[in-house]
Amino acid sequence: MINREHVAVNILANIQTAFGLYEVVSEDDRVVDLRMLWANQFYCDAVKKQNIEGKLFSEIAPGDVSWIPMYGDVAMHKMGTQIVESYSDEAQSFIHVQAYSPTYGQVATIVQFRSKFVQSEYEKEYEEQKIRNMINLMPEGILFGEVVRDKYTRQVIDIKCLYVNQALEIFEGVVVNSLKGKHFYQLYPDTNRLDLERCAEAVDKKERVVYERSGTSGRTVEISITPQGEHQIFIIMRDVSTRVKLENEINKLKSR
């Protein structure tokens, strides 16, 4: 008769996927660490450590201790099976993790390591997200868009917003979340169309256009429009009210 437990252990020991079984270590009803009960060789190779049974997660993978709360919640049945795509500092690789609890107080982890191609795609997305986060924190209003032309006259009639950051709300008094992928002047038809004329000028002349205008709340805004090829534009809005005020005061003093 086939010993199913023996077969299962044999499969887990030989699959080319990292498998580890932990039990929780708790203090005052709070999971503070995990203790390794059993791991296959692939898991040991991944963390570059051998003889890890009985050792704590914080000893085995100190760079990934942020995973302990999630693993603990799964083990204590506070949440069900979890599937996570993330980066492991310990393995220095992007990983696909499935964590489930075979019995209360234990968590089994199945870890797959992404191929170089998939990893490079994750890294690209990760870096792009970092750049988007940084841009969103900038005080300047930013809009990256595509000019929309009348199909008969070829005149620029609108701007399709491909990306806008949060600061644009301050400069334009618009709702940023409503703009992405939409036509600006279709949503806000009463907006000053001087900017649209300048966008058309920048694209048609294939040169950067910089000018100043009064913005919301009486501020003076410097607008820089840079064409990106024949159809796209990159707009930066910067508050220059302080500089303009200082220049005006200096000119008043000079005129006395």
Buried (B, 14 or more C-beta within 10 A) or exposed (E): EEEEEEEEEEEBEEEEBBBBBBBBBBEEEEBBBBBBBBBBEBBBEBBEBEEBEEBBBBBBBEEBBEBBEBBBBBBBEEEEEBEEEBBBEBBEBBBBBBBBBEEEBBBBBBBBBBEEEEBEEBEEEEEEEEEEEEBBEEEBBBBBBBBBBEEEEEEBBBBBBBBBBBBBBBBBEBEBEEBEEBBBBEBBEEBEEEBBEBBBBBBEEEEEBEEEBEBEEEBBBBBBBBBEEEEBBBBBBBBBBEEBEEEEEEEEEEEE
